[in-house]
Each structure stands twice: as C-alpha cells, then as structure tokens.
C-alpha cells in the first residue's frame, strides 16, 4: 500500500533514510500522533508510517524527513499550502511540524493502493481510465484556482481507495513547475493507465518504463500499444502530450473529462468521439525545441455532440475548480511566494484578470432545516453548525428504520439564503459518512419556516445539475450553475441515508459543513 506517492525521480542529493535514532512503533509525535506501522520509503528518501491521531482517534499517514530545518522547508511549505485547499480528490493535510533533527507531515490516511501499484497488476479499461483522469484534473483545477501548483502528478501520487475514491497526494511544486506541467502530467496519467508506460520526455522523468517510441523517438499512441482504446480517448491523450499544441487550462480539461466520464456508455461517443478540447485546426506551439511544425488537422465530429460539448466546456471553464480554503481566508498575500499569478482570460486585451469566485461568509440565520409536512419537524436544532467553519461539528437527522426516511417523507434538507441574488460557482457539502443520495435545488423565494412553507419548497424548487446517488465519499460538490443566472435560495436535499448506527433506527446522517462560492 502506497501512502505517499513515489513522485518524480528523486535528485541525486535526496537524503538517505535514517536508521540510527529512527522512530519506532508506538512512539508518539507531538504528543498526539502514535506511530503504528512503517509502510515504505518514498523516492525522496522519506519514511512513510501509518499512525493514529490519539486525540481524534482517526488513522493518519505520517511522512518523516531527516533532517528537518532548512532542508525540509520545501516539504513543509508545500504541505501548508496544500492544507488550504479542500477538495474530495485531494488528500487532506492535517499538520506539518519541524523538530530540527527531523520534520514530518501528517495527513489523511487512504485505505487503498496507488495507481502505480494497480496498473502493475492490470491495465485500466477506458471507462475507469477516464474516471481516474477526471478526478486528477478536478484536483489540479482546484489547486490552480487558488494560485497553487501541484508539481508532482504521477502514478505514485494518485491513490485509489478501497471505496473507489481517487485522490491526489504529495504536492511539492518548485519554481520550475507551472500549471502547464500539471496538465501535461495529467495526460501522462491517461497514457500510463492505458499502456502501463510513463512518457518521460513529455511528463517528467521516472523509474517507470518509458513510453513506447519509434526509431525517431516519437511516442506511440495508446491505440498502437493496446487494442480497444477508443479514438476520442487516444486523441485526447496524445494532444495533452504533444509539445506542439497549446494546453487547455486544468478546469477546461476537467470539464471535458467530466463530460466523457458521464457519457462513457453512450454509443455515439464510441462511433466518432467527442469534439476535441482544441479547435478543429489545432494550434501549434511556436518554438517547441526539436519539434517540426505539424500540418493542421481537422477533426470532423458529430455536429450535435460537438456543439454541445464546446458549450459545456466554455461554461465549465469559467466556473469550475473553485475550492474552499480551510481557514476561509482568500487573501492572495497568504499564498506561497512562488505561486503563479492568475492568467488573464482568453481573449483579454488589457491584461485584466477575471474576478475570482470566493467563499461566501454565511451566518447562522441564513440556514435552516427543511422538513416536508409528512415529517414531524423534529431534529431542527444545531443547523447553525453547518456554517461554523468546523468540519467536526454539524447538524444530524433523527434515526429512521430505512434509508428513505422510513418512507414517511421524500427527504430532508438545509435551505441556504444568500441574502441577495448572486452568481454561484460551487456548493460543497461535507457529510459525516459516505453512501448518501442527495441533490441541490434552487427557487425564487422562501415561503416561510413552517410545514406549508417546507412543502412549497420541496414541490417548487428545481434541481441544479444531476442528483448524486449513493455517493461514495463524504464531500459532495455541485458545480452545474448557469453563469448568467443569479441564485439566492439553495436547498441541499437528502433523499437517502446510510446505516450509520445499530438499533431499530440505524439510518441517519450528519451535515458537517456547507460552503458556497461565487461572485458577490
């Protein structure tokens, strides 16, 4: 089990693993983190341990580096920066400590394996490959939205949990890393999942086998290495690895992969493939060293699928990838000094940057529980805790005999009043357990905190995007908002719950935190 990614090749100066004075099983670090098992050593010479947070009683991964001090500064700074980005496809970072003789980072423990280990046993099929790349692009877009770069996208840093969750770990960008290197490496993830090879020249050096190449060094397409790769996935992978082509932004790539992921079983995609991310006449990057210009190619796709895809990408590219900062502080002066400045919008002529969505500061009086009239309107207390900035506190439903609220009502939810109509880009909900079915709805007014008012809300509010059924993680994100529409009233509505306790009423769920982001 890999709990820290064996990232890009370690430099020749990477520290060796310390043996004398090394930690032992049972040792407690910082009077809080008990070391339980030495898992492995990563490519940079750091020890990786499974541990337990003895205060919160939860498993953690502890990454130790010898020595600490100045030599560990990059690791610690990267961990602090990553801790500010909350996203379901990013491993949560809990702590970063420097003790001079050693330094260590404490982060979320993921039960599962790295993509590197999984592909070593069996290549992924195209559908699973698309889903994994979608999660990676989502995570990268979330980091880029806050001005940060991951810098270490690699099969060893992509973890796939036993519950199917895909997360990215071990961010450690340096001055040579840019948003483009992250996007290019995401293309490398696609190539590796499909072929078992990593494109060294295009995506970064590695101990993994290099991509298959011809006598001239040109990379072989996945379809040339392995049968059964759809043309559209082959094209997308090769576009991302081609130095002659301009790369899409991470949020645009994530939107395209989301479309392919959700439409993986639609027959017309298998026939001709979707419209490419790039224009039909692909843009050749000038000055790519050692690469002759490629004659423009045209990609004739099905008109209906192509136009719909292009519109979806354009909309999602404006709004996708905004993540909640753990401390709610969006002050750009708090970002690392090497964080790249936000790029000017495409087509901008005056160098001005587009306004960045921010998390709305929600008060307790802006949220309330919605319980349809068939319910008894019990369990309405503590709802203010869903906007207190603390994932460890929240509101919880009562217990029920079955997942669908005992068949007494269609569900329960939390109404959010933004105070005035606003442009919304995302709503993120943190739950106490996975396995929830829920949806996000919107309406024009709040008819009142009463049984009749709740009934009117449930009957009249319209769904935003697609419902999430049996969601296998604890952080739900809703992003399907129209850019030219303003929203004031949002309803997070739960329709099914998991069994989270024993006894005659085991079905219940807690909503720990709700974060809404957008433009004022």
C-alpha positions in Angstrom: 0.0 0.0 0.0 1.5 3.3 -1.0 0.5 6.2 1.2 2.9 8.8 -0.3 3.4 8.9 -3.9 6.7 7.8 -5.4 6.8 11.0 -7.3 9.2 12.3 -9.9 12.7 10.9 -9.8 14.5 11.9 -6.6 17.5 14.1 -7.2 21.0 12.8 -6.6 21.1 14.9 -3.4 18.0 13.3 -1.9 18.5 12.3 1.7 19.0 8.7 2.6 16.6 7.1 5.1 17.9 7.5 8.6 18.3 4.3 10.6 20.1 5.4 13.8 17.6 7.2 16.0 14.7 6.5 13.6 11.2 6.4 15.1 9.8 3.2 16.4 6.3 1.6 16.6 4.4 3.1 19.5 6.3 6.4 19.6 4.0 9.4 19.9 5.0 12.5 17.9 4.0 16.0 19.0 2.1 14.3 21.9 -0.6 13.4 19.5 0.4 11.1 16.6 1.2 7.5 17.6 3.2 5.6 15.0 1.7 2.2 14.3 3.4 0.7 11.2 6.3 1.6 8.9 4.7 1.4 5.4 7.5 2.3 3.0 10.1 4.9 2.0 9.3 7.2 -1.0 11.6 8.2 -3.8 12.8 11.3 -2.0 14.1 9.2 1.0 11.3 9.9 3.4 9.8 7.4 5.7 6.0 6.8 5.5 4.2 5.5 8.5 0.6 4.6 9.3 -0.3 6.3 12.6 -3.2 7.2 14.8 -4.3 10.6 16.0 -4.8 9.8 19.6 -6.9 12.9 20.2 -9.4 12.4 17.4 -9.0 8.6 17.2 -8.6 8.5 13.5 -5.9 6.9 11.3 -3.3 9.2 9.7 -0.4 8.9 7.4 2.9 10.4 8.8 5.7 11.3 6.4 9.0 11.9 8.1 12.1 13.5 6.7 15.6 13.6 8.1 16.9 16.2 8.9 14.4 19.0 9.5 15.3 22.7 9.4 16.1 24.4 6.1 16.4 21.2 4.2 12.8 20.3 5.0 11.4 23.8 4.3 10.1 22.9 0.8 8.2 19.9 2.1 6.6 21.8 4.9 5.7 24.8 2.8 4.1 22.6 0.2 2.1 20.8 3.0 0.9 24.1 4.5 -0.2 25.4 1.1 -2.0 22.1 0.2 -3.8 22.1 3.6 -5.7 25.3 2.5 -7.3 23.6 -0.5 -10.3 21.4 0.5 -11.4 19.1 -2.3 -12.7 15.5 -2.4 -9.9 14.5 -4.8 -7.1 15.9 -2.7 -5.7 14.1 0.3 -6.4 16.2 3.4 -3.3 17.6 5.2 -3.7 17.9 8.9 -0.3 19.0 10.3 3.2 20.0 9.4 5.9 20.0 12.2 9.6 20.8 12.2 11.7 19.5 15.1 15.1 20.4 13.6 16.6 16.9 13.6 13.5 15.7 11.7 10.3 17.1 10.1 7.1 15.5 9.4 3.8 16.0 7.7 0.6 14.4 9.0 -2.2 13.8 6.5 -5.3 11.8 5.7 -4.9 8.0 5.6 -6.3 6.4 2.5 -7.1 2.7 2.5 -6.2 1.6 -0.9 -3.3 1.5 -3.5 -1.5 3.9 -5.8 -2.3 3.9 -9.5 1.2 2.7 -10.0 0.5 -0.5 -8.0 -2.8 -1.1 -9.6 -1.6 -0.8 -13.1 1.3 -3.1 -12.4 -1.2 -5.8 -11.9 -3.7 -4.9 -14.7 -4.2 -2.0 -17.1 -7.3 0.1 -16.6 -10.1 -0.1 -19.1 -11.1 3.1 -20.9 -14.0 3.9 -18.7 -12.0 3.6 -15.5 -9.1 5.5 -17.0 -11.4 8.4 -17.8 -12.8 8.4 -14.3 -9.3 8.5 -12.7 -8.1 11.2 -15.0 -11.3 13.2 -14.3 -10.6 13.1 -10.5 -6.9 14.1 -11.1 -7.9 17.0 -13.3 -10.5 18.1 -10.8 -7.9 18.2 -8.0 -5.4 20.1 -10.2 -8.1 22.6 -11.2 -8.9 23.2 -7.5 -5.2 23.9 -6.7 -4.8 26.2 -9.7 -7.9 28.1 -8.8 -6.2 29.2 -5.6 -2.9 30.1 -7.3 -1.0 27.0 -6.4 0.6 24.3 -8.5 0.8 20.6 -7.5 4.1 19.8 -9.3 4.1 16.1 -8.6 1.3 14.5 -10.6 2.5 10.9 -11.1 1.1 7.3 -10.9 2.6 7.1 -7.4 0.8 10.2 -6.1 -2.6 9.1 -7.4 -4.2 7.0 -4.8 -7.3 4.8 -5.4 -9.2 4.0 -2.2 -10.8 0.6 -1.5 -14.1 2.6 -1.7 -13.3 3.7 -5.2 -12.4 7.3 -4.3 -9.5 8.7 -6.3 -7.3 11.3 -4.6 -4.0 13.1 -5.3 -1.3 13.4 -2.7 2.2 14.7 -2.1 2.1 18.2 -3.7 5.7 19.6 -3.8 5.9 22.2 -6.5 9.2 24.1 -7.0 10.0 27.1 -9.2 10.2 25.0 -12.3 6.6 23.8 -12.0 3.8 25.6 -13.7 0.1 24.9 -14.3 1.0 23.6 -17.7 3.3 20.9 -16.2 0.4 19.7 -14.1 -1.9 19.5 -17.1 0.8 17.7 -19.2 1.3 15.2 -16.4 -2.5 14.5 -16.3 -2.0 13.4 -19.9 0.7 11.2 -18.6 -1.7 9.6 -16.2 -4.0 8.8 -19.1 -1.2 7.3 -21.0 0.1 5.2 -18.1 -3.4 3.9 -17.1 -3.9 2.7 -20.7 -0.5 1.4 -21.5 1.5 0.8 -18.3 4.2 3.2 -19.5 5.1 6.7 -18.4 6.1 9.3 -21.1 9.4 10.5 -19.6 10.2 13.3 -22.1 6.7 14.7 -22.1 5.6 14.3 -18.4 8.7 14.1 -16.3 11.5 11.5 -15.6 10.6 8.4 -13.6 11.7 4.9 -12.7 8.6 3.6 -14.5 9.1 2.2 -18.0 9.3 4.9 -20.7 6.6 5.3 -23.3 6.8 3.1 -26.4 8.7 5.1 -29.1 9.7 4.7 -32.7 13.2 4.9 -34.0 13.0 8.7 -34.2 11.9 9.0 -30.5 8.3 9.8 -31.3 5.8 8.5 -28.8 3.5 5.7 -29.8 -0.3 6.3 -29.4 -2.1 4.2 -26.8 -4.1 2.5 -29.6 -0.7 1.4 -31.1 0.3 -0.2 -27.8 -3.0 -1.7 -26.8 -6.2 -2.8 -28.6 -9.6 -1.4 -27.6 -8.7 2.2 -26.8 -11.5 4.5 -28.1 -10.3 7.0 -30.7 -11.5 10.0 -28.7 -9.5 8.9 -25.6 -6.5 8.2 -27.8 -6.7 11.6 -29.4 -7.1 13.4 -26.0 -4.1 11.6 -24.5 -1.9 12.4 -27.5 -3.0 16.1 -27.6 -2.0 16.6 -24.0 1.4 15.0 -24.5 2.1 16.9 -27.8 4.6 19.8 -27.2 3.4 21.4 -30.4 -0.1 22.0 -29.1 -1.3 24.7 -26.6 -2.6 23.0 -23.5 -6.1 23.7 -22.1 -6.5 25.1 -18.6 -7.0 22.4 -15.9 -10.6 23.4 -15.3 -11.4 23.1 -19.0 -9.7 19.7 -19.1 -11.7 18.6 -16.0 -15.0 19.7 -17.6 -14.2 17.7 -20.8 -13.3 14.6 -18.8 -16.5 15.0 -16.7 -18.5 15.0 -19.9 -16.7 11.9 -21.2 -17.0 10.3 -17.8 -20.7 10.8 -17.5 -21.3 9.8 -21.2 -19.0 6.8 -21.2 -21.7 4.3 -22.1 -23.4 6.5 -24.8 -23.0 4.7 -28.1 -22.4 7.8 -30.3 -19.2 8.6 -28.4 -17.9 5.2 -29.4 -18.7 5.8 -33.0 -16.9 9.0 -33.7 -15.7 10.5 -30.4 -16.5 13.9 -29.0 -15.3 17.3 -30.2 -11.7 17.8 -29.2 -10.7 20.2 -26.5 -8.7 22.1 -29.0 -10.1 23.8 -32.1 -10.6 21.8 -35.3 -7.5 23.4 -36.6 -5.1 22.7 -33.8 -2.8 25.5 -32.6 0.9 24.6 -32.9 3.1 26.0 -30.1 5.9 28.1 -31.7 9.4 27.4 -30.6 9.0 23.9 -29.3 12.6 22.6 -29.3 13.3 20.0 -31.8 9.8 19.6 -33.0 8.9 20.4 -36.6 5.5 22.1 -37.1 2.7 19.7 -37.8 0.3 20.4 -40.6 -3.1 21.4 -39.2 -5.6 18.6 -38.8 -9.3 18.8 -38.9 -11.5 16.7 -36.7 -14.9 16.3 -38.1 -17.2 15.2 -35.3 -20.9 14.7 -35.0 -22.4 18.2 -35.1 -24.8 17.8 -32.2 -22.3 16.2 -29.8 -19.6 18.7 -30.8 -21.5 21.9 -30.4 -23.0 20.7 -27.1 -19.6 19.7 -25.9 -18.0 23.0 -26.8 -20.7 25.0 -25.0 -20.3 22.8 -21.9 -16.5 23.3 -21.9 -16.9 27.1 -22.3 -19.3 27.3 -19.4 -17.5 25.0 -17.1 -14.2 26.6 -17.9 -15.4 29.8 -16.4 -16.7 28.3 -13.2 -15.0 25.0 -12.5 -12.4 24.1 -9.8 -13.0 26.7 -7.1 -12.3 25.1 -3.7 -13.0 26.1 -0.1 -9.9 27.3 1.8 -9.7 25.6 5.2 -9.4 28.9 7.1 -11.9 30.8 4.9 -9.2 33.4 4.0 -8.9 34.2 0.4 -6.2 36.9 0.8 -3.8 36.3 -2.1 -0.9 37.7 0.1 -1.2 34.5 2.1 -0.3 32.3 -0.8 3.2 30.9 -1.3 5.7 33.4 -2.8 6.3 31.2 -5.8 2.6 30.8 -6.6 1.9 31.8 -10.3 -0.2 34.8 -10.9 -3.7 34.2 -12.3 -3.6 34.1 -16.0 -5.6 36.7 -18.0 -8.8 35.4 -19.5 -8.6 34.1 -23.1 -9.0 36.9 -25.5 -8.2 39.6 -23.0 -6.5 42.7 -24.5 -6.0 44.8 -21.4 -4.3 42.3 -19.2 -7.1 42.4 -16.6 -7.8 39.2 -14.7 -11.3 37.9 -14.4 -12.8 38.2 -10.9 -12.2 35.0 -8.8 -15.1 33.4 -7.0 -14.8 33.5 -3.3 -16.5 31.6 -0.4 -19.5 33.5 0.9 -19.5 34.2 4.6 -22.7 32.6 5.7 -24.3 33.4 9.1 -26.4 31.1 11.3 -29.6 33.0 10.4 -29.0 32.2 6.7 -29.6 28.4 7.0 -32.5 26.4 8.3 -33.8 22.8 8.1 -36.5 21.9 5.5 -38.7 19.1 6.7 -41.7 18.3 4.4 -45.1 18.2 6.1 -45.2 14.5 6.3 -42.3 14.8 8.8 -42.7 15.8 12.4 -40.4 18.8 12.1 -38.1 17.3 14.8 -34.4 17.5 14.6 -34.2 21.1 13.5 -31.6 22.2 16.1 -27.9 22.7 15.5 -28.3 23.7 11.9 -26.1 26.8 12.5 -23.1 24.4 12.9 -23.1 23.7 9.2 -21.7 27.2 8.5 -19.4 27.5 11.6 -16.2 26.6 9.6 -15.6 23.4 11.6 -16.0 20.0 9.9 -16.1 18.3 13.3 -19.4 19.9 14.2 -22.7 19.8 12.3 -26.4 19.0 12.2 -27.7 15.5 12.2 -31.0 13.9 11.2 -33.0 11.8 13.5 -32.7 8.0 13.1 -35.1 6.1 10.7 -35.9 2.5 10.1 -34.8 2.6 6.4 -32.7 4.6 4.0 -35.7 6.6 2.7 -36.6 8.3 6.0 -38.8 5.4 7.0 -41.0 6.0 3.9 -42.5 8.9 5.8 -41.4 11.7 3.5 -39.3 12.4 0.4 -36.3 13.6 2.3 -34.9 16.4 4.4 -32.7 19.3 3.6 -31.0 22.5 4.5 -32.1 25.8 2.9 -29.4 28.4 2.3 -30.5 32.1 1.9 -27.6 34.0 0.3 -29.2 37.3 1.3 -29.5 38.6 -2.3 -29.3 37.1 -5.8 -25.7 36.2 -6.5 -23.6 34.4 -9.1 -22.8 31.0 -7.7 -20.0 28.7 -9.0 -20.0 25.8 -6.5 -21.6 24.4 -3.4 -19.5 21.9 -1.3 -21.1 19.8 1.4 -19.2 17.8 4.0 -21.1 14.8 5.4 -20.4 12.6 8.4 -20.5 9.3 6.3 -20.5 8.2 2.7 -23.4 6.5 1.0 -25.8 9.4 0.8 -28.1 10.2 -2.1 -28.8 14.0 -2.4 -29.4 16.8 -4.8 -29.2 20.6 -5.0 -32.3 22.6 -5.8 -33.0 26.3 -6.2 -36.0 28.5 -6.1 -37.1 32.2 -6.2 -38.3 32.6 -2.6 -38.6 31.2 0.9 -42.3 30.7 1.7 -41.6 30.5 5.4 -40.3 28.3 8.2 -43.4 26.1 8.6 -44.8 22.8 7.4 -46.7 24.5 4.5 -43.6 26.6 3.6 -41.4 23.5 3.6 -43.9 21.7 1.4 -43.9 24.5 -1.1 -40.1 24.5 -1.3 -39.9 20.7 -1.9 -42.7 20.9 -4.6 -41.5 24.0 -6.5 -37.7 24.2 -6.2 -35.9 23.0 -9.4 -32.8 20.7 -9.4 -29.4 22.2 -10.3 -27.4 19.6 -12.3 -27.7 15.9 -11.6 -28.6 14.2 -8.3 -25.8 12.2 -6.6 -26.9 8.6 -5.9 -25.3 6.5 -3.2 -22.3 8.9 -3.2 -19.2 7.0 -2.1 -17.3 9.9 -0.3 -18.1 12.4 2.4 -17.6 15.6 0.3 -20.2 16.4 -2.3 -19.6 19.2 -4.8 -22.3 20.8 -7.0 -21.0 22.9 -9.9 -23.7 23.0 -12.6 -24.7 26.6 -12.2 -25.6 28.9 -15.1 -23.1 31.8 -15.4 -25.7 34.3 -16.5 -28.2 33.4 -13.7 -28.2 34.6 -10.1 -29.2 32.5 -7.2 -30.4 33.4 -3.7 -32.2 30.4 -2.3 -30.4 27.0 -2.5 -31.7 23.7 -1.0 -29.4 20.8 -0.2 -31.9 17.9 -0.1 -31.1 14.4 1.2 -33.2 11.6 -0.3 -31.5 8.5 1.1 -29.2 7.9 4.1 -26.7 5.1 5.0 -27.0 3.0 8.1 -24.6 4.7 10.5 -25.5 3.1 13.8 -27.1 0.0 15.4 -30.5 -0.4 16.8 -34.1 -0.1 15.4 -33.4 3.3 13.8 -29.9 3.0 12.2 -30.4 5.2 9.2 -29.2 8.8 9.8 -26.7 11.3 8.5 -24.9 14.4 9.7 -24.2 17.5 7.6 -20.9 18.8 8.9 -20.3 21.9 6.7 -21.7 23.7 3.7 -19.5 26.1 1.7 -20.9 28.2 -1.1 -18.6 30.0 -3.5 -19.3 32.6 -6.2 -19.3 36.3 -7.1 -21.0 38.9 -4.9 
